[in-house]
Amino acid sequence: MIEMTNMTLAIPDELSEKMKKHHEIRWTAVARQAIERKLHDLELIERLASKSKLTQKEVHEISEQIKASAAKKLGL
């Protein structure tokens, strides 16, 4: 059997009310899947970064350029 750790999180009341309208959804499973996806993404980033020759400053600059480009495309 897989051992599980309990986790408590706070969500805004408005979000809670919306969730209550969907009793058919297993919200713990949704949260678990979101956490797994995020961890997968972080592990991928760490693997890529470990092979990168970019400096932290260069990574930050590229990140800012991507954010600016995305904001421009979205009209933000």
N, CA, C and O atoms as CSV, one atom per row, in Angstrom:
chain,resi,resn,atom,element,x,y,z
A,1,MET,N,N,0.840,-1.179,0.000
A,1,MET,CA,C,0.000,0.000,0.000
A,1,MET,C,C,0.885,1.242,0.000
A,1,MET,O,O,1.913,1.281,0.676
A,2,ILE,N,N,0.482,2.249,-0.757
A,2,ILE,CA,C,1.218,3.506,-0.829
A,2,ILE,C,C,0.934,4.319,0.423
A,2,ILE,O,O,-0.221,4.514,0.801
A,3,GLU,N,N,1.992,4.789,1.058
A,3,GLU,CA,C,1.816,5.670,2.218
A,3,GLU,C,C,1.476,7.066,1.728
A,3,GLU,O,O,2.025,7.544,0.735
A,4,MET,N,N,0.576,7.701,2.430
A,4,MET,CA,C,0.131,9.036,2.046
A,4,MET,C,C,0.306,9.987,3.218
A,4,MET,O,O,0.112,9.614,4.374
A,5,THR,N,N,0.672,11.211,2.903
A,5,THR,CA,C,0.774,12.280,3.886
A,5,THR,C,C,-0.415,13.207,3.690
A,5,THR,O,O,-0.771,13.534,2.558
A,6,ASN,N,N,-1.019,13.623,4.770
A,6,ASN,CA,C,-2.126,14.578,4.679
A,6,ASN,C,C,-1.586,15.981,4.520
A,6,ASN,O,O,-0.526,16.324,5.044
A,7,MET,N,N,-2.340,16.790,3.780
A,7,MET,CA,C,-1.950,18.172,3.527
A,7,MET,C,C,-3.207,19.030,3.648
A,7,MET,O,O,-4.264,18.676,3.126
A,8,THR,N,N,-3.085,20.129,4.320
A,8,THR,CA,C,-4.200,21.060,4.447
A,8,THR,C,C,-3.840,22.328,3.699
A,8,THR,O,O,-2.727,22.840,3.829
A,9,LEU,N,N,-4.789,22.840,2.909
A,9,LEU,CA,C,-4.503,24.087,2.222
A,9,LEU,C,C,-5.683,25.033,2.348
A,9,LEU,O,O,-6.834,24.613,2.471
A,10,ALA,N,N,-5.374,26.292,2.316
A,10,ALA,CA,C,-6.398,27.325,2.421
A,10,ALA,C,C,-6.750,27.814,1.024
A,10,ALA,O,O,-5.871,28.063,0.199
A,11,ILE,N,N,-8.046,27.948,0.774
A,11,ILE,CA,C,-8.513,28.478,-0.500
A,11,ILE,C,C,-9.536,29.576,-0.208
A,11,ILE,O,O,-10.185,29.561,0.838
A,12,PRO,N,N,-9.676,30.515,-1.121
A,12,PRO,CA,C,-10.662,31.576,-0.911
A,12,PRO,C,C,-12.079,30.997,-0.816
A,12,PRO,O,O,-12.386,29.980,-1.439
A,13,ASP,N,N,-12.928,31.649,-0.036
A,13,ASP,CA,C,-14.309,31.197,0.133
A,13,ASP,C,C,-15.029,31.077,-1.206
A,13,ASP,O,O,-15.790,30.135,-1.423
A,14,GLU,N,N,-14.792,32.018,-2.093
A,14,GLU,CA,C,-15.447,31.996,-3.404
A,14,GLU,C,C,-15.100,30.720,-4.176
A,14,GLU,O,O,-15.967,30.111,-4.802
A,15,LEU,N,N,-13.848,30.331,-4.128
A,15,LEU,CA,C,-13.423,29.107,-4.792
A,15,LEU,C,C,-14.076,27.893,-4.142
A,15,LEU,O,O,-14.524,26.978,-4.833
A,16,SER,N,N,-14.128,27.889,-2.836
A,16,SER,CA,C,-14.762,26.796,-2.103
A,16,SER,C,C,-16.228,26.647,-2.494
A,16,SER,O,O,-16.713,25.531,-2.685
A,17,GLU,N,N,-16.925,27.756,-2.612
A,17,GLU,CA,C,-18.346,27.717,-2.991
A,17,GLU,C,C,-18.522,27.138,-4.391
A,17,GLU,O,O,-19.452,26.367,-4.629
A,18,LYS,N,N,-17.649,27.498,-5.307
A,18,LYS,CA,C,-17.717,26.947,-6.666
A,18,LYS,C,C,-17.448,25.445,-6.652
A,18,LYS,O,O,-18.101,24.684,-7.366
A,19,MET,N,N,-16.496,25.031,-5.844
A,19,MET,CA,C,-16.166,23.608,-5.751
A,19,MET,C,C,-17.343,22.809,-5.191
A,19,MET,O,O,-17.595,21.687,-5.629
A,20,LYS,N,N,-18.055,23.374,-4.237
A,20,LYS,CA,C,-19.195,22.686,-3.616
A,20,LYS,C,C,-20.300,22.385,-4.618
A,20,LYS,O,O,-21.108,21.484,-4.394
A,21,LYS,N,N,-20.346,23.123,-5.710
A,21,LYS,CA,C,-21.358,22.894,-6.741
A,21,LYS,C,C,-21.056,21.655,-7.580
A,21,LYS,O,O,-21.886,21.221,-8.379
A,22,HIS,N,N,-19.868,21.091,-7.394
A,22,HIS,CA,C,-19.441,19.940,-8.196
A,22,HIS,C,C,-19.030,18.790,-7.282
A,22,HIS,O,O,-17.852,18.454,-7.160
A,23,HIS,N,N,-20.029,18.203,-6.649
A,23,HIS,CA,C,-19.783,17.094,-5.719
A,23,HIS,C,C,-19.216,15.863,-6.425
A,23,HIS,O,O,-18.609,15.002,-5.788
A,24,GLU,N,N,-19.416,15.783,-7.741
A,24,GLU,CA,C,-18.943,14.621,-8.492
A,24,GLU,C,C,-17.422,14.618,-8.669
A,24,GLU,O,O,-16.840,13.595,-9.030
A,25,ILE,N,N,-16.792,15.739,-8.419
A,25,ILE,CA,C,-15.342,15.864,-8.592
A,25,ILE,C,C,-14.630,15.499,-7.299
A,25,ILE,O,O,-15.006,15.952,-6.218
A,26,ARG,N,N,-13.598,14.676,-7.424
A,26,ARG,CA,C,-12.749,14.348,-6.272
A,26,ARG,C,C,-11.635,15.402,-6.244
A,26,ARG,O,O,-10.607,15.258,-6.905
A,27,TRP,N,N,-11.862,16.449,-5.472
A,27,TRP,CA,C,-10.953,17.590,-5.467
A,27,TRP,C,C,-9.576,17.229,-4.944
A,27,TRP,O,O,-8.588,17.845,-5.345
A,28,THR,N,N,-9.485,16.252,-4.063
A,28,THR,CA,C,-8.154,15.839,-3.597
A,28,THR,C,C,-7.358,15.241,-4.751
A,28,THR,O,O,-6.148,15.444,-4.845
A,29,ALA,N,N,-8.038,14.504,-5.632
A,29,ALA,CA,C,-7.359,13.931,-6.796
A,29,ALA,C,C,-6.919,15.038,-7.752
A,29,ALA,O,O,-5.830,14.974,-8.323
A,30,VAL,N,N,-7.763,16.047,-7.922
A,30,VAL,CA,C,-7.412,17.179,-8.790
A,30,VAL,C,C,-6.165,17.880,-8.251
A,30,VAL,O,O,-5.243,18.186,-9.007
A,31,ALA,N,N,-6.142,18.132,-6.954
A,31,ALA,CA,C,-4.989,18.792,-6.331
A,31,ALA,C,C,-3.739,17.925,-6.459
A,31,ALA,O,O,-2.660,18.426,-6.777
A,32,ARG,N,N,-3.887,16.627,-6.210
A,32,ARG,CA,C,-2.746,15.715,-6.303
A,32,ARG,C,C,-2.177,15.712,-7.726
A,32,ARG,O,O,-0.960,15.739,-7.908
A,33,GLN,N,N,-3.057,15.680,-8.733
A,33,GLN,CA,C,-2.604,15.692,-10.125
A,33,GLN,C,C,-1.898,17.000,-10.471
A,33,GLN,O,O,-0.896,16.996,-11.186
A,34,ALA,N,N,-2.415,18.110,-9.969
A,34,ALA,CA,C,-1.781,19.407,-10.227
A,34,ALA,C,C,-0.389,19.460,-9.605
A,34,ALA,O,O,0.551,19.977,-10.210
A,35,ILE,N,N,-0.267,18.925,-8.401
A,35,ILE,CA,C,1.038,18.897,-7.728
A,35,ILE,C,C,2.002,18.004,-8.496
A,35,ILE,O,O,3.168,18.354,-8.680
A,36,GLU,N,N,1.513,16.841,-8.949
A,36,GLU,CA,C,2.368,15.935,-9.721
A,36,GLU,C,C,2.841,16.591,-11.014
A,36,GLU,O,O,4.012,16.472,-11.374
A,37,ARG,N,N,1.936,17.287,-11.722
A,37,ARG,CA,C,2.320,17.978,-12.962
A,37,ARG,C,C,3.366,19.049,-12.693
A,37,ARG,O,O,4.343,19.173,-13.432
A,38,LYS,N,N,3.158,19.823,-11.630
A,38,LYS,CA,C,4.108,20.892,-11.296
A,38,LYS,C,C,5.479,20.307,-10.967
A,38,LYS,O,O,6.503,20.824,-11.415
A,39,LEU,N,N,5.497,19.227,-10.183
A,39,LEU,CA,C,6.770,18.591,-9.842
A,39,LEU,C,C,7.450,18.022,-11.081
A,39,LEU,O,O,8.671,18.108,-11.212
A,40,HIS,N,N,6.677,17.447,-11.982
A,40,HIS,CA,C,7.238,16.930,-13.234
A,40,HIS,C,C,7.889,18.062,-14.022
A,40,HIS,O,O,9.003,17.920,-14.527
A,41,ASP,N,N,7.176,19.200,-14.122
A,41,ASP,CA,C,7.724,20.357,-14.833
A,41,ASP,C,C,9.011,20.853,-14.178
A,41,ASP,O,O,9.982,21.160,-14.869
A,42,LEU,N,N,9.018,20.931,-12.853
A,42,LEU,CA,C,10.207,21.394,-12.135
A,42,LEU,C,C,11.386,20.446,-12.339
A,42,LEU,O,O,12.522,20.889,-12.511
A,43,GLU,N,N,11.115,19.137,-12.318
A,43,GLU,CA,C,12.188,18.163,-12.540
A,43,GLU,C,C,12.755,18.302,-13.945
A,43,GLU,O,O,13.967,18.201,-14.141
A,44,LEU,N,N,11.885,18.532,-14.921
A,44,LEU,CA,C,12.344,18.733,-16.293
A,44,LEU,C,C,13.210,19.985,-16.390
A,44,LEU,O,O,14.270,19.970,-17.016
A,45,ILE,N,N,12.756,21.054,-15.774
A,45,ILE,CA,C,13.531,22.304,-15.773
A,45,ILE,C,C,14.889,22.093,-15.116
A,45,ILE,O,O,15.905,22.579,-15.612
A,46,GLU,N,N,14.905,21.367,-14.001
A,46,GLU,CA,C,16.175,21.107,-13.307
A,46,GLU,C,C,17.122,20.295,-14.181
A,46,GLU,O,O,18.324,20.560,-14.202
A,47,ARG,N,N,16.590,19.299,-14.909
A,47,ARG,CA,C,17.442,18.495,-15.798
A,47,ARG,C,C,18.010,19.360,-16.916
A,47,ARG,O,O,19.191,19.265,-17.252
A,48,LEU,N,N,17.155,20.202,-17.486
A,48,LEU,CA,C,17.626,21.081,-18.556
A,48,LEU,C,C,18.644,22.085,-18.035
A,48,LEU,O,O,19.662,22.340,-18.680
A,49,ALA,N,N,18.367,22.649,-16.875
A,49,ALA,CA,C,19.266,23.652,-16.296
A,49,ALA,C,C,20.616,23.052,-15.944
A,49,ALA,O,O,21.641,23.723,-16.058
A,50,SER,N,N,20.627,21.807,-15.522
A,50,SER,CA,C,21.895,21.184,-15.133
A,50,SER,C,C,22.820,21.006,-16.332
A,50,SER,O,O,24.037,20.901,-16.176
A,51,LYS,N,N,22.231,20.973,-17.537
A,51,LYS,CA,C,23.030,20.818,-18.751
A,51,LYS,C,C,23.309,22.160,-19.424
A,51,LYS,O,O,24.053,22.225,-20.403
A,52,SER,N,N,22.721,23.210,-18.906
A,52,SER,CA,C,22.826,24.531,-19.519
A,52,SER,C,C,24.141,25.211,-19.161
A,52,SER,O,O,24.692,25.022,-18.077
A,53,LYS,N,N,24.614,25.994,-20.091
A,53,LYS,CA,C,25.810,26.788,-19.849
A,53,LYS,C,C,25.438,28.255,-19.614
A,53,LYS,O,O,26.313,29.112,-19.492
A,54,LEU,N,N,24.126,28.537,-19.550
A,54,LEU,CA,C,23.673,29.903,-19.306
A,54,LEU,C,C,23.898,30.291,-17.853
A,54,LEU,O,O,23.841,29.454,-16.953
A,55,THR,N,N,24.151,31.561,-17.646
A,55,THR,CA,C,24.258,32.072,-16.280
A,55,THR,C,C,22.853,32.371,-15.757
A,55,THR,O,O,21.898,32.429,-16.533
A,56,GLN,N,N,22.730,32.558,-14.460
A,56,GLN,CA,C,21.437,32.902,-13.861
A,56,GLN,C,C,20.913,34.207,-14.457
A,56,GLN,O,O,19.715,34.349,-14.702
A,57,LYS,N,N,21.819,35.155,-14.687
A,57,LYS,CA,C,21.424,36.444,-15.253
A,57,LYS,C,C,20.851,36.255,-16.652
A,57,LYS,O,O,19.835,36.861,-16.990
A,58,GLU,N,N,21.487,35.425,-17.464
A,58,GLU,CA,C,21.002,35.177,-18.818
A,58,GLU,C,C,19.639,34.484,-18.796
A,58,GLU,O,O,18.759,34.813,-19.591
A,59,VAL,N,N,19.473,33.538,-17.896
A,59,VAL,CA,C,18.189,32.849,-17.755
A,59,VAL,C,C,17.105,33.844,-17.372
A,59,VAL,O,O,16.003,33.807,-17.919
A,60,HIS,N,N,17.415,34.735,-16.433
A,60,HIS,CA,C,16.453,35.747,-16.004
A,60,HIS,C,C,16.079,36.670,-17.169
A,60,HIS,O,O,14.907,36.994,-17.358
A,61,GLU,N,N,17.069,37.085,-17.936
A,61,GLU,CA,C,16.813,37.975,-19.071
A,61,GLU,C,C,15.924,37.295,-20.111
A,61,GLU,O,O,15.003,37.916,-20.643
A,62,ILE,N,N,16.195,36.035,-20.399
A,62,ILE,CA,C,15.376,35.289,-21.359
A,62,ILE,C,C,13.951,35.150,-20.833
A,62,ILE,O,O,12.984,35.300,-21.579
A,63,SER,N,N,13.836,34.863,-19.552
A,63,SER,CA,C,12.522,34.733,-18.924
A,63,SER,C,C,11.722,36.021,-19.054
A,63,SER,O,O,10.535,35.989,-19.378
A,64,GLU,N,N,12.366,37.146,-18.802
A,64,GLU,CA,C,11.691,38.439,-18.908
A,64,GLU,C,C,11.267,38.722,-20.348
A,64,GLU,O,O,10.195,39.282,-20.579
A,65,GLN,N,N,12.092,38.342,-21.308
A,65,GLN,CA,C,11.748,38.536,-22.715
A,65,GLN,C,C,10.530,37.694,-23.094
A,65,GLN,O,O,9.647,38.160,-23.815
A,66,ILE,N,N,10.488,36.468,-22.610
A,66,ILE,CA,C,9.351,35.585,-22.891
A,66,ILE,C,C,8.077,36.155,-22.274
A,66,ILE,O,O,7.030,36.186,-22.922
A,67,LYS,N,N,8.165,36.607,-21.025
A,67,LYS,CA,C,6.993,37.187,-20.362
A,67,LYS,C,C,6.492,38.413,-21.120
A,67,LYS,O,O,5.288,38.571,-21.322
A,68,ALA,N,N,7.411,39.279,-21.537
A,68,ALA,CA,C,7.028,40.494,-22.257
A,68,ALA,C,C,6.368,40.143,-23.588
A,68,ALA,O,O,5.374,40.757,-23.975
A,69,SER,N,N,6.917,39.167,-24.275
A,69,SER,CA,C,6.355,38.748,-25.553
A,69,SER,C,C,4.959,38.156,-25.374
A,69,SER,O,O,4.052,38.451,-26.152
A,70,ALA,N,N,4.790,37.325,-24.354
A,70,ALA,CA,C,3.481,36.725,-24.086
A,70,ALA,C,C,2.470,37.797,-23.710
A,70,ALA,O,O,1.325,37.758,-24.160
A,71,ALA,N,N,2.881,38.743,-22.895
A,71,ALA,CA,C,1.982,39.825,-22.485
A,71,ALA,C,C,1.556,40.653,-23.695
A,71,ALA,O,O,0.395,41.046,-23.807
A,72,LYS,N,N,2.492,40.913,-24.589
A,72,LYS,CA,C,2.186,41.690,-25.789
A,72,LYS,C,C,1.179,40.948,-26.662
A,72,LYS,O,O,0.227,41.548,-27.162
A,73,LYS,N,N,1.386,39.647,-26.846
A,73,LYS,CA,C,0.468,38.853,-27.667
A,73,LYS,C,C,-0.922,38.788,-27.051
A,73,LYS,O,O,-1.920,38.740,-27.770
A,74,LEU,N,N,-0.989,38.786,-25.735
A,74,LEU,CA,C,-2.271,38.715,-25.038
A,74,LEU,C,C,-2.888,40.088,-24.819
A,74,LEU,O,O,-3.997,40.201,-24.295
A,75,GLY,N,N,-2.171,41.128,-25.219
A,75,GLY,CA,C,-2.673,42.487,-25.071
A,75,GLY,C,C,-2.691,42.979,-23.638
A,75,GLY,O,O,-3.541,43.785,-23.260
A,76,LEU,N,N,-1.754,42.493,-22.844
A,76,LEU,CA,C,-1.691,42.901,-21.435
A,76,LEU,C,C,-0.730,44.053,-21.229
A,76,LEU,O,O,-0.557,44.519,-20.103
